[in-house]
Amino acid sequence: MSEHTPAESAPPLAIIAAALRRERERVGISPTELARRAGVDSSTLSQIESGTGNPSVETLWALSVALGVPFGRLVEPTDEGVRVIRAGDGPQVRSEQADFTGTLLSAGPAHLRRDLYLIELEPGAVRTADAHTPRSVEHVVVAAGRLRVGPETSLVELGPGDYATFPGDAPHRYEALTPGTLAVLVMEHP
């Protein structure tokens, strides 16, 4: 197994660019139409599709919802066999809103439609998420720290070992209550 370099933990721009073009073409829409549906500037979409942009988690979520695909389908490389992601490695996407980093650990194949993430959060700004694809569900297990999470109308506070599940197709948020908050997030998509 080869050694990882720090660049491997950055957003996988070439993978995102290829996946975004592939999914947009599968849906049969133009870049302009996708940008409109996602509420993203056309030039931003063009940069992402060319592999020169640096998209935030919010931009990628908006694009995945507009395409009707799980977020993971836009950021995970396809490979086979045993796959190990060491702590600190893996495709990371940062939030524009808060000190929130999501590392995709595994995207479900099309027939499973589930994604597995490791999320790291720090106290301060809150990471708000718009509604994802209809009937999506989020499962969260806190590994370290304390986390306030869930739909705006039913927020819950979780500590190490605590689990919560909630609809992902309604606006929701993640808020670290202590430094070094770490959680595992499983997203299910119908």
C-alpha positions as CSV (number, residue, x, y, z in Angstrom):
1,M,0.0,0.0,0.0
2,S,1.5,3.4,-0.9
3,E,1.9,6.2,1.5
4,H,-0.7,9.0,1.5
5,T,0.2,12.6,0.9
6,P,-1.6,15.6,2.5
7,A,-3.1,16.4,-0.9
8,E,-5.1,13.2,-0.7
9,S,-7.2,14.7,2.1
10,A,-8.3,17.7,0.0
11,P,-11.5,17.6,-2.0
12,P,-11.0,15.1,-4.9
13,L,-11.4,17.8,-7.6
14,A,-10.9,15.5,-10.7
15,I,-13.3,12.9,-9.2
16,I,-15.9,15.6,-8.5
17,A,-15.5,17.1,-12.0
18,A,-15.9,13.7,-13.8
19,A,-18.8,12.6,-11.5
20,L,-20.6,15.9,-11.9
21,R,-20.4,15.8,-15.7
22,R,-21.4,12.1,-15.7
23,E,-24.5,12.7,-13.5
24,R,-25.5,15.9,-15.3
25,E,-25.4,14.1,-18.7
26,R,-27.3,11.1,-17.3
27,V,-30.1,13.4,-16.3
28,G,-29.8,15.1,-19.7
29,I,-29.6,18.7,-18.6
30,S,-27.2,21.5,-19.6
31,P,-24.7,23.1,-17.2
32,T,-26.8,26.3,-17.3
33,E,-29.9,24.3,-16.3
34,L,-28.1,22.5,-13.5
35,A,-26.7,25.7,-12.1
36,R,-30.2,27.2,-12.2
37,R,-31.8,24.2,-10.4
38,A,-29.0,24.1,-7.8
39,G,-28.9,27.9,-7.2
40,V,-25.2,27.9,-8.1
41,D,-23.5,30.5,-10.3
42,S,-22.9,29.1,-13.8
43,S,-19.2,30.1,-13.6
44,T,-18.8,28.2,-10.4
45,L,-20.3,25.1,-12.0
46,S,-18.0,25.5,-15.0
47,Q,-15.0,25.7,-12.7
48,I,-16.1,22.6,-10.8
49,E,-16.7,20.6,-13.9
50,S,-13.3,21.6,-15.3
51,G,-11.6,20.5,-12.0
52,T,-10.4,24.0,-11.2
53,G,-13.0,25.0,-8.6
54,N,-12.9,24.3,-4.9
55,P,-16.5,23.5,-4.0
56,S,-17.8,23.7,-0.5
57,V,-20.0,21.0,1.0
58,E,-23.0,23.3,0.6
59,T,-22.4,23.7,-3.1
60,L,-21.9,20.0,-3.6
61,W,-25.1,19.2,-1.6
62,A,-27.1,21.7,-3.7
63,L,-25.8,20.0,-6.9
64,S,-26.5,16.5,-5.7
65,V,-30.1,17.5,-4.7
66,A,-30.6,19.1,-8.1
67,L,-29.3,16.0,-9.8
68,G,-31.3,13.7,-7.5
69,V,-28.3,11.7,-6.4
70,P,-26.6,11.0,-3.1
71,F,-23.8,13.4,-2.2
72,G,-21.3,10.6,-2.1
73,R,-21.8,9.8,-5.8
74,L,-20.1,13.2,-6.5
75,V,-17.0,12.7,-4.4
76,E,-16.0,9.1,-4.0
77,P,-13.6,7.4,-6.4
78,T,-14.6,4.0,-7.7
79,D,-12.3,1.2,-6.7
80,E,-12.4,-2.4,-5.8
81,G,-10.9,-4.7,-3.2
82,V,-9.9,-3.7,0.3
83,R,-10.0,0.0,1.0
84,V,-8.4,1.7,4.0
85,I,-8.8,5.3,4.9
86,R,-6.3,6.3,7.6
87,A,-7.3,9.0,10.2
88,G,-6.7,12.4,8.5
89,D,-6.8,11.0,5.0
90,G,-9.7,10.6,2.6
91,P,-11.7,13.0,0.5
92,Q,-12.6,15.9,2.8
93,V,-15.1,18.7,2.0
94,R,-15.3,21.8,4.3
95,S,-18.3,23.9,5.1
96,E,-18.6,27.6,4.3
97,Q,-20.8,28.1,7.4
98,A,-18.9,26.5,10.3
99,D,-15.8,24.7,11.3
100,F,-17.2,21.4,9.9
101,T,-15.4,18.9,7.8
102,G,-17.0,15.9,6.2
103,T,-14.8,13.0,5.1
104,L,-16.6,10.5,2.9
105,L,-15.6,7.0,4.0
106,S,-17.9,5.0,1.7
107,A,-20.6,5.8,-0.8
108,G,-23.2,3.2,-1.3
109,P,-23.5,1.6,-4.7
110,A,-26.6,2.6,-6.7
111,H,-28.7,-0.3,-5.4
112,L,-27.8,0.4,-1.7
113,R,-27.9,4.3,-1.8
114,R,-26.2,4.9,1.5
115,D,-23.1,7.0,2.3
116,L,-20.9,6.8,5.3
117,Y,-19.1,9.9,6.6
118,L,-16.7,10.9,9.4
119,I,-17.5,14.4,10.5
120,E,-15.3,16.7,12.6
121,L,-16.8,19.8,14.2
122,E,-15.6,22.6,16.4
123,P,-17.8,25.0,18.5
124,G,-18.7,28.3,17.0
125,A,-20.8,28.7,13.8
126,V,-23.6,26.2,13.2
127,R,-23.6,24.0,10.1
128,T,-27.1,24.2,8.7
129,A,-28.2,21.9,5.9
130,D,-31.0,22.3,3.4
131,A,-33.3,19.4,2.8
132,H,-31.7,16.6,0.9
133,T,-33.4,14.3,-1.6
134,P,-37.0,13.2,-0.6
135,R,-37.2,10.4,2.0
136,S,-33.5,10.6,2.9
137,V,-32.7,9.6,6.5
138,E,-29.6,10.5,8.5
139,H,-28.1,8.4,11.3
140,V,-25.5,9.9,13.6
141,V,-23.3,8.3,16.3
142,V,-21.1,10.6,18.3
143,A,-17.5,9.2,18.9
144,A,-16.1,12.2,20.9
145,G,-17.3,15.5,22.2
146,R,-20.9,16.8,22.3
147,L,-23.2,17.5,19.4
148,R,-26.5,19.2,19.0
149,V,-28.2,17.8,15.8
150,G,-31.4,17.3,14.0
151,P,-34.3,19.2,12.3
152,E,-34.7,22.7,13.6
153,T,-37.9,21.8,15.3
154,S,-36.5,18.7,17.2
155,L,-32.9,19.3,18.0
156,V,-31.2,16.7,20.3
157,E,-28.0,16.8,22.3
158,L,-25.7,13.8,21.9
159,G,-22.5,12.7,23.7
160,P,-20.0,9.9,23.1
161,G,-21.8,6.7,22.1
162,D,-25.2,8.3,21.6
163,Y,-27.1,7.7,18.4
164,A,-29.9,9.7,16.7
165,T,-31.7,9.3,13.4
166,F,-33.8,12.0,11.7
167,P,-35.3,12.9,8.3
168,G,-32.7,14.3,6.0
169,D,-35.3,15.8,3.7
170,A,-36.1,18.6,6.1
171,P,-33.7,21.5,7.0
172,H,-31.4,20.4,9.8
173,R,-28.2,21.3,11.6
174,Y,-25.0,20.2,13.3
175,E,-23.5,22.2,16.1
176,A,-20.5,21.1,18.1
177,L,-20.8,21.9,21.8
178,T,-17.3,20.9,22.8
179,P,-13.9,21.1,21.0
180,G,-12.9,18.0,19.1
181,T,-16.4,16.7,18.4
182,L,-16.3,13.7,16.1
183,A,-19.2,11.7,14.8
184,V,-20.1,9.1,12.2
185,L,-22.9,9.9,9.8
186,V,-24.8,7.4,7.7
187,M,-27.0,8.9,5.0
188,E,-29.7,6.7,3.4
189,H,-31.2,7.7,0.1
190,P,-34.3,6.0,-1.4
